[in-house]
């Protein structure tokens, strides 16, 4: 059994969602008017976004947080690696209706 659920959507609405980045590009596949959503998707907290905003984005896309991953982002200062910021990702699991 494939790891997808099927939702019928209209092409115009799907195009709007893609243009405004309302859904994660990794989870979108459009084939003949059919939207196929993955059951698990990683969401990254953007630089200008709070954790709460990222979680709200997940909820709006139909996913709930299931896991969290953090990794440091480094840059070089005088030949030494220095932590610039933390990259935070949440694993989203598709909410079955």
N, C-alpha and C positions, 0 to 999 in steps of 0.2 A: 504494500500500500504506500503510495507516495506521501511525502511529508508536506502536503499542501492542502489548503481548504479553498473552495471555489466561491467567489462572490461575483455576481453579475453587476457590472457598472456601465455607465454610459461613457463613451469615448471622450466627450467634452469635459465631463467631470473629472475623469482620470487625468486628462491633460492639465487641468487646473491644479490638481493635487501635485503632479510632477513639477510643474513650473514653480509652485510655491513651496516645494520641499516639505509637504505635509506628511509624506510617507518616506520611509527609508529606501533609498535607491536599490540597496542590496536585496530588498524583499519584494521588489516589483517586477512582474513579468506580465506583459500584455500579449495575449494571443487571441485574435478573432473576437474581441469584446469580452474576454474572460480575464479576470484578475486572479492571479495565483499568489497567495501570501504564504511565506515560510512560517513554520511554527516557532522558530527561534531566530532572533535577530539581535545583533549587538548595537547599542546606542551609545555614542560618544558625547560627553558633555562638552559643548563648544566653548571656546575661550570667553565669549561674552554672554554665557548662559549659566544660570545657577543649577544646582543639582535638582531643585524642585521643578524648575522649568523643563529640564530634560525628562524627569519622571512624568510630568504632565503631557509632554509630547508623546511619550510612549503610550500613555493611557488613551490619548486621542487617536492614536494609530491602532488601538485594539490590543496592546501588549501590556503585560504586567511584569515588574522586575522580578528576576529569579536569581540573579547573581551579580556580583560587582567585581571589577578588576581595576587596579591602579598601577600605573607605571610612570617612572620619572622621565621627564624630557630634559636632556642636558644640552648645554652649549659650552663652547670652549672659552675660557678666560685665562690669558697668559699661559696657554698650553695645558691648562688643567680643566677637566670636566667639572662644571658647576650646574647644579639643579636649577632649571629655569622655571618649571612648574610640574604639576602632576597631571597626567592624562587619566581621566576617569571614564570607564565604560560600564554600562549595565547590560546584562543579558536579558532580553525581553522574551517572554513566552506568550504565544498567542492565546488570548482568552477565548475559549470555546463557548458559543452561545447555545 
